[in-house]
Amino acid sequence: MPALLAQLRDLDPLPPHARLIDVRWKLGDPQAGRRLFAAGHIPGAVYVDLDTDLAAPPGAGGRHPLPSADHFAAAMSRAGVDASTWVIAYDDGGAGAARLWWLLRHFGHTNASILDGGYAGWLATGSVPETGPGQVPPPADFHAQARQDDTMDLDAVRDALAGGAIHLLDARAPERWRGDVEPVDRRPGRIPGALNAPAADNVHDGVFRPPEELHARYAATGILDGKPIVVACGSGVSACVDLVALELAGIGGAKLFPGSYSAWVAHDLPVESGA
């Protein structure tokens, strides 16, 4: 299994069995990722749309529910990914690469990495981007089978919180966790009992912090007492950055609450706010 983080040197040259996937996106602007890709991307990369390829339609399950196995398999097959492919996902700090990495693992494909430093780090080397719609990869046959041990649904999270049986981390920015602002969901605040662990704090200048720093950060939250760890955010996207960081820190077994805060408020459950 490749390293969780791929380095820029791994792209020169890109191994023949590797596939670069661009997962840039912007919250509230569904077309932003495609525009960014057309304006410039790493040569040979394939674009995957987070809103349509890496999520089911929004609704009671939140703004970015998990895609079905068939839906995800079709998206990966279009992207030229099969069982032998080493997927290297990148973004520009928007959590798309982490979402793809987590989904690949969720659906049984462990041969995947995130490009540390992302697109900005690649540009900083003086490399020349490719423009336009990108190449159409040859057809592939991706098979997806969802794991059953890496998520918790809304009812399970609610019951576990009521019994004090889990630690719930909220990966949103502190001002959203406090309820000071809420640019997307209809009610500001947080799931009662959720601890704030902002996804953005896991990186510095687009590069993940060293494992020892990440471990110290999570230890400071008081979650390393043996209770199961569940991670949420607004819709289950930036939470994946925390899941990556936890893995890097050597803290395994954390689960994703896919619906996250958007599903919580869609069901009119109580919220809390303040520090």
C-alpha positions as a Markdown table, in Angstrom:
| # | Residue | x | y | z |
|---|---|---|---|---|
| 1 | Met | 0.0 | 0.0 | 0.0 |
| 2 | Pro | 1.5 | 3.4 | -0.9 |
| 3 | Ala | 2.1 | 6.2 | 1.6 |
| 4 | Leu | -0.9 | 8.2 | 2.6 |
| 5 | Leu | 0.8 | 11.3 | 1.3 |
| 6 | Ala | 2.4 | 11.5 | -2.1 |
| 7 | Gln | 5.3 | 13.9 | -2.6 |
| 8 | Leu | 6.0 | 16.1 | -5.6 |
| 9 | Arg | 9.0 | 13.9 | -6.5 |
| 10 | Asp | 6.6 | 11.0 | -7.0 |
| 11 | Leu | 5.2 | 12.8 | -10.1 |
| 12 | Asp | 8.6 | 13.0 | -11.9 |
| 13 | Pro | 8.1 | 10.8 | -13.7 |
| 14 | Leu | 4.6 | 9.7 | -13.0 |
| 15 | Pro | 4.5 | 5.9 | -12.8 |
| 16 | Pro | 2.5 | 4.2 | -15.6 |
| 17 | His | 0.0 | 2.7 | -13.1 |
| 18 | Ala | -0.7 | 6.0 | -11.4 |
| 19 | Arg | -3.7 | 8.3 | -12.1 |
| 20 | Leu | -3.6 | 12.0 | -11.0 |
| 21 | Ile | -7.1 | 13.2 | -10.1 |
| 22 | Asp | -8.0 | 16.8 | -9.6 |
| 23 | Val | -10.7 | 17.3 | -7.0 |
| 24 | Arg | -10.7 | 21.1 | -6.6 |
| 25 | Trp | -14.1 | 22.6 | -5.6 |
| 26 | Lys | -15.6 | 25.6 | -3.9 |
| 27 | Leu | -18.4 | 25.6 | -1.4 |
| 28 | Gly | -21.4 | 27.3 | -2.8 |
| 29 | Asp | -20.1 | 27.3 | -6.4 |
| 30 | Pro | -20.7 | 24.0 | -8.1 |
| 31 | Gln | -18.9 | 25.0 | -11.4 |
| 32 | Ala | -15.8 | 26.4 | -9.7 |
| 33 | Gly | -13.8 | 23.2 | -9.9 |
| 34 | Arg | -14.3 | 22.7 | -13.6 |
| 35 | Arg | -13.3 | 26.3 | -14.3 |
| 36 | Leu | -10.2 | 26.0 | -12.2 |
| 37 | Phe | -9.3 | 22.7 | -14.0 |
| 38 | Ala | -9.8 | 24.3 | -17.4 |
| 39 | Ala | -7.7 | 27.3 | -16.5 |
| 40 | Gly | -4.8 | 25.1 | -15.4 |
| 41 | His | -4.1 | 21.6 | -14.0 |
| 42 | Ile | -1.2 | 19.2 | -13.6 |
| 43 | Pro | -0.6 | 17.6 | -17.0 |
| 44 | Gly | -2.4 | 14.3 | -17.4 |
| 45 | Ala | -4.7 | 14.8 | -14.5 |
| 46 | Val | -8.4 | 13.9 | -14.7 |
| 47 | Tyr | -11.1 | 16.0 | -13.2 |
| 48 | Val | -13.6 | 14.5 | -10.8 |
| 49 | Asp | -16.5 | 16.6 | -9.6 |
| 50 | Leu | -17.0 | 16.4 | -5.8 |
| 51 | Asp | -20.7 | 17.5 | -5.9 |
| 52 | Thr | -21.8 | 15.0 | -8.6 |
| 53 | Asp | -19.2 | 12.2 | -8.6 |
| 54 | Leu | -18.3 | 12.0 | -4.9 |
| 55 | Ala | -21.7 | 12.6 | -3.3 |
| 56 | Ala | -25.4 | 11.7 | -3.7 |
| 57 | Pro | -28.0 | 14.5 | -4.2 |
| 58 | Pro | -28.5 | 16.7 | -1.1 |
| 59 | Gly | -31.5 | 16.1 | 1.1 |
| 60 | Ala | -32.3 | 14.6 | 4.5 |
| 61 | Gly | -28.9 | 12.9 | 4.5 |
| 62 | Gly | -27.2 | 16.3 | 4.3 |
| 63 | Arg | -25.6 | 18.4 | 1.6 |
| 64 | His | -23.1 | 15.7 | 0.5 |
| 65 | Pro | -24.4 | 12.3 | 1.3 |
| 66 | Leu | -22.2 | 9.4 | 0.4 |
| 67 | Pro | -22.6 | 8.1 | -3.1 |
| 68 | Ser | -23.8 | 4.6 | -3.7 |
| 69 | Ala | -21.3 | 1.9 | -4.6 |
| 70 | Asp | -22.5 | 1.8 | -8.2 |
| 71 | His | -22.4 | 5.6 | -8.5 |
| 72 | Phe | -18.9 | 5.8 | -7.2 |
| 73 | Ala | -17.7 | 2.9 | -9.3 |
| 74 | Ala | -19.0 | 4.5 | -12.4 |
| 75 | Ala | -17.2 | 7.8 | -11.6 |
| 76 | Met | -13.9 | 6.0 | -10.9 |
| 77 | Ser | -14.3 | 3.9 | -14.1 |
| 78 | Arg | -14.8 | 7.2 | -16.1 |
| 79 | Ala | -11.7 | 8.5 | -14.4 |
| 80 | Gly | -9.6 | 5.6 | -15.6 |
| 81 | Val | -9.2 | 3.9 | -12.2 |
| 82 | Asp | -9.2 | 0.1 | -11.7 |
| 83 | Ala | -7.9 | -2.2 | -9.0 |
| 84 | Ser | -4.3 | -1.8 | -10.1 |
| 85 | Thr | -4.4 | 2.0 | -10.3 |
| 86 | Trp | -2.4 | 4.2 | -7.8 |
| 87 | Val | -4.7 | 7.2 | -7.4 |
| 88 | Ile | -2.9 | 10.4 | -6.5 |
| 89 | Ala | -5.6 | 13.0 | -5.5 |
| 90 | Tyr | -4.9 | 16.7 | -5.3 |
| 91 | Asp | -6.8 | 19.9 | -4.6 |
| 92 | Asp | -6.1 | 23.5 | -3.5 |
| 93 | Gly | -6.9 | 23.2 | 0.2 |
| 94 | Gly | -10.6 | 22.6 | -0.3 |
| 95 | Ala | -10.7 | 19.1 | 1.2 |
| 96 | Gly | -11.7 | 17.4 | -2.1 |
| 97 | Ala | -8.6 | 15.2 | -2.2 |
| 98 | Ala | -9.2 | 14.0 | 1.3 |
| 99 | Arg | -12.8 | 13.2 | 0.4 |
| 100 | Leu | -11.7 | 11.1 | -2.6 |
| 101 | Trp | -9.0 | 9.4 | -0.5 |
| 102 | Trp | -11.5 | 8.5 | 2.2 |
| 103 | Leu | -14.1 | 7.3 | -0.3 |
| 104 | Leu | -11.7 | 5.1 | -2.2 |
| 105 | Arg | -10.8 | 3.4 | 1.1 |
| 106 | His | -14.4 | 3.2 | 2.1 |
| 107 | Phe | -15.2 | 1.4 | -1.2 |
| 108 | Gly | -12.2 | -1.0 | -0.9 |
| 109 | His | -9.5 | 0.7 | -2.9 |
| 110 | Thr | -6.5 | 1.3 | -0.6 |
| 111 | Asn | -4.0 | 2.1 | -3.4 |
| 112 | Ala | -4.5 | 5.9 | -3.0 |
| 113 | Ser | -2.5 | 8.9 | -1.8 |
| 114 | Ile | -3.0 | 12.6 | -1.4 |
| 115 | Leu | -0.5 | 15.0 | -3.0 |
| 116 | Asp | 1.0 | 16.9 | -0.1 |
| 117 | Gly | 1.1 | 20.6 | -0.9 |
| 118 | Gly | -1.6 | 20.2 | -3.6 |
| 119 | Tyr | -1.8 | 22.2 | -6.8 |
| 120 | Ala | -0.2 | 25.3 | -5.3 |
| 121 | Gly | 2.8 | 23.3 | -4.2 |
| 122 | Trp | 3.2 | 21.8 | -7.6 |
| 123 | Leu | 3.0 | 25.3 | -9.2 |
| 124 | Ala | 5.6 | 26.6 | -6.8 |
| 125 | Thr | 8.2 | 24.2 | -8.3 |
| 126 | Gly | 8.0 | 26.2 | -11.6 |
| 127 | Ser | 6.1 | 23.5 | -13.4 |
| 128 | Val | 3.9 | 24.5 | -16.4 |
| 129 | Pro | 0.2 | 23.6 | -16.1 |
| 130 | Glu | -1.9 | 22.1 | -18.8 |
| 131 | Thr | -5.1 | 24.0 | -19.8 |
| 132 | Gly | -8.3 | 22.9 | -21.4 |
| 133 | Pro | -10.7 | 20.0 | -20.6 |
| 134 | Gly | -7.9 | 17.5 | -20.1 |
| 135 | Gln | -7.4 | 14.1 | -21.5 |
| 136 | Val | -10.0 | 11.4 | -21.7 |
| 137 | Pro | -8.6 | 8.3 | -19.9 |
| 138 | Pro | -8.9 | 4.9 | -21.4 |
| 139 | Pro | -11.9 | 2.9 | -20.1 |
| 140 | Ala | -11.5 | 1.2 | -16.8 |
| 141 | Asp | -13.5 | -1.2 | -14.7 |
| 142 | Phe | -13.7 | -0.2 | -11.0 |
| 143 | His | -15.5 | -2.4 | -8.5 |
| 144 | Ala | -16.8 | -0.8 | -5.3 |
| 145 | Gln | -18.0 | -2.5 | -2.1 |
| 146 | Ala | -18.7 | -0.3 | 0.9 |
| 147 | Arg | -17.2 | -1.0 | 4.3 |
| 148 | Gln | -19.5 | -1.3 | 7.2 |
| 149 | Asp | -17.1 | -0.2 | 10.0 |
| 150 | Asp | -16.0 | 3.3 | 9.1 |
| 151 | Thr | -19.2 | 5.4 | 9.4 |
| 152 | Met | -21.9 | 6.3 | 11.9 |
| 153 | Asp | -25.3 | 7.4 | 10.8 |
| 154 | Leu | -27.4 | 10.1 | 12.4 |
| 155 | Asp | -29.4 | 7.9 | 14.8 |
| 156 | Ala | -26.3 | 6.1 | 16.0 |
| 157 | Val | -24.4 | 9.4 | 16.6 |
| 158 | Arg | -27.4 | 10.9 | 18.5 |
| 159 | Asp | -27.7 | 7.8 | 20.7 |
| 160 | Ala | -24.0 | 7.5 | 21.3 |
| 161 | Leu | -23.7 | 11.2 | 22.3 |
| 162 | Ala | -26.7 | 10.9 | 24.6 |
| 163 | Gly | -24.9 | 8.0 | 26.4 |
| 164 | Gly | -21.5 | 9.7 | 26.3 |
| 165 | Ala | -20.1 | 6.8 | 24.3 |
| 166 | Ile | -18.2 | 8.7 | 21.6 |
| 167 | His | -16.0 | 11.7 | 21.0 |
| 168 | Leu | -17.5 | 13.8 | 18.2 |
| 169 | Leu | -15.1 | 16.2 | 16.4 |
| 170 | Asp | -16.3 | 19.0 | 14.3 |
| 171 | Ala | -13.9 | 20.0 | 11.6 |
| 172 | Arg | -15.5 | 23.3 | 10.7 |
| 173 | Ala | -13.9 | 26.7 | 11.3 |
| 174 | Pro | -14.2 | 27.9 | 15.0 |
| 175 | Glu | -16.6 | 30.7 | 14.1 |
| 176 | Arg | -19.0 | 28.2 | 12.5 |
| 177 | Trp | -18.6 | 25.8 | 15.4 |
| 178 | Arg | -19.4 | 28.6 | 17.9 |
| 179 | Gly | -22.4 | 29.6 | 15.8 |
| 180 | Asp | -21.1 | 33.1 | 15.2 |
| 181 | Val | -21.7 | 32.7 | 11.4 |
| 182 | Glu | -23.3 | 30.1 | 9.2 |
| 183 | Pro | -22.9 | 30.7 | 5.5 |
| 184 | Val | -24.6 | 27.5 | 4.2 |
| 185 | Asp | -26.9 | 25.7 | 6.6 |
| 186 | Arg | -30.1 | 27.2 | 7.8 |
| 187 | Arg | -29.3 | 27.3 | 11.5 |
| 188 | Pro | -26.0 | 28.4 | 13.1 |
| 189 | Gly | -24.4 | 26.3 | 15.9 |
| 190 | Arg | -23.1 | 22.8 | 16.4 |
| 191 | Ile | -24.2 | 19.4 | 17.4 |
| 192 | Pro | -24.4 | 19.4 | 21.2 |
| 193 | Gly | -21.2 | 18.0 | 22.7 |
| 194 | Ala | -19.1 | 18.3 | 19.5 |
| 195 | Leu | -15.5 | 19.4 | 20.1 |
| 196 | Asn | -13.9 | 21.7 | 17.6 |
| 197 | Ala | -10.9 | 20.4 | 15.6 |
| 198 | Pro | -10.7 | 22.7 | 12.6 |
| 199 | Ala | -9.5 | 20.9 | 9.4 |
| 200 | Ala | -7.4 | 23.9 | 8.4 |
| 201 | Asp | -5.2 | 23.5 | 11.5 |
| 202 | Asn | -3.9 | 20.2 | 10.2 |
| 203 | Val | -1.9 | 21.9 | 7.4 |
| 204 | His | 0.7 | 24.7 | 7.1 |
| 205 | Asp | 1.1 | 26.4 | 3.7 |
| 206 | Gly | -0.8 | 23.5 | 2.2 |
| 207 | Val | 1.4 | 20.8 | 3.6 |
| 208 | Phe | 0.2 | 18.4 | 6.4 |
| 209 | Arg | 1.9 | 19.1 | 9.7 |
| 210 | Pro | 4.4 | 16.4 | 11.1 |
| 211 | Pro | 2.8 | 13.4 | 12.7 |
| 212 | Glu | 4.0 | 14.4 | 16.2 |
| 213 | Glu | 2.4 | 17.8 | 15.9 |
| 214 | Leu | -0.9 | 16.3 | 14.8 |
| 215 | His | -0.8 | 13.8 | 17.6 |
| 216 | Ala | -0.2 | 16.5 | 20.2 |
| 217 | Arg | -3.1 | 18.5 | 18.7 |
| 218 | Tyr | -5.6 | 15.7 | 19.1 |
| 219 | Ala | -4.2 | 14.7 | 22.5 |
| 220 | Ala | -4.9 | 18.2 | 23.7 |
| 221 | Thr | -8.6 | 17.8 | 22.9 |
| 222 | Gly | -8.8 | 15.0 | 25.4 |
| 223 | Ile | -10.1 | 12.4 | 22.9 |
| 224 | Leu | -7.4 | 9.7 | 23.4 |
| 225 | Asp | -9.0 | 7.9 | 26.3 |
| 226 | Gly | -10.2 | 4.9 | 24.3 |
| 227 | Lys | -13.7 | 6.1 | 23.4 |
| 228 | Pro | -14.5 | 5.8 | 19.7 |
| 229 | Ile | -13.8 | 8.9 | 17.7 |
| 230 | Val | -16.3 | 10.2 | 15.1 |
| 231 | Val | -15.6 | 13.2 | 12.8 |
| 232 | Ala | -18.2 | 15.6 | 11.4 |
| 233 | Cys | -18.2 | 19.0 | 9.7 |
| 234 | Gly | -20.9 | 20.7 | 7.6 |
| 235 | Ser | -21.5 | 18.0 | 5.1 |
| 236 | Gly | -18.9 | 15.3 | 5.5 |
| 237 | Val | -16.2 | 16.8 | 3.3 |
| 238 | Ser | -13.7 | 18.7 | 5.4 |
| 239 | Ala | -14.2 | 16.1 | 8.1 |
| 240 | Cys | -12.1 | 13.8 | 5.8 |
| 241 | Val | -9.1 | 16.2 | 6.4 |
| 242 | Asp | -9.3 | 15.4 | 10.1 |
| 243 | Leu | -9.6 | 11.7 | 9.3 |
| 244 | Val | -6.4 | 11.9 | 7.2 |
| 245 | Ala | -4.6 | 13.8 | 10.0 |
| 246 | Leu | -5.7 | 11.3 | 12.6 |
| 247 | Glu | -4.2 | 8.5 | 10.4 |
| 248 | Leu | -1.0 | 10.5 | 10.0 |
| 249 | Ala | -0.9 | 11.0 | 13.8 |
| 250 | Gly | -1.2 | 7.2 | 14.3 |
| 251 | Ile | -4.7 | 7.5 | 15.7 |
| 252 | Gly | -6.6 | 4.8 | 13.7 |
| 253 | Gly | -10.2 | 3.7 | 13.7 |
| 254 | Ala | -11.9 | 7.1 | 13.6 |
| 255 | Lys | -15.3 | 7.1 | 11.8 |
| 256 | Leu | -17.1 | 9.6 | 9.6 |
| 257 | Phe | -20.5 | 11.0 | 10.3 |
| 258 | Pro | -21.4 | 11.5 | 6.6 |
| 259 | Gly | -24.4 | 13.7 | 7.0 |
| 260 | Ser | -22.7 | 15.9 | 9.6 |
| 261 | Tyr | -24.2 | 19.2 | 10.8 |
| 262 | Ser | -26.3 | 19.6 | 7.6 |
| 263 | Ala | -28.2 | 16.3 | 8.2 |
| 264 | Trp | -28.5 | 17.2 | 11.9 |
| 265 | Val | -30.3 | 20.4 | 11.2 |
| 266 | Ala | -32.3 | 18.9 | 8.3 |
| 267 | His | -33.9 | 16.7 | 11.0 |
| 268 | Asp | -34.6 | 19.7 | 13.3 |
| 269 | Leu | -32.4 | 18.3 | 16.1 |
| 270 | Pro | -31.3 | 20.7 | 18.9 |
| 271 | Val | -28.1 | 22.6 | 18.4 |
| 272 | Glu | -25.8 | 24.6 | 20.8 |
| 273 | Ser | -23.7 | 27.6 | 20.3 |
| 274 | Gly | -21.1 | 29.7 | 22.1 |
| 275 | Ala | -17.6 | 28.9 | 23.2 |
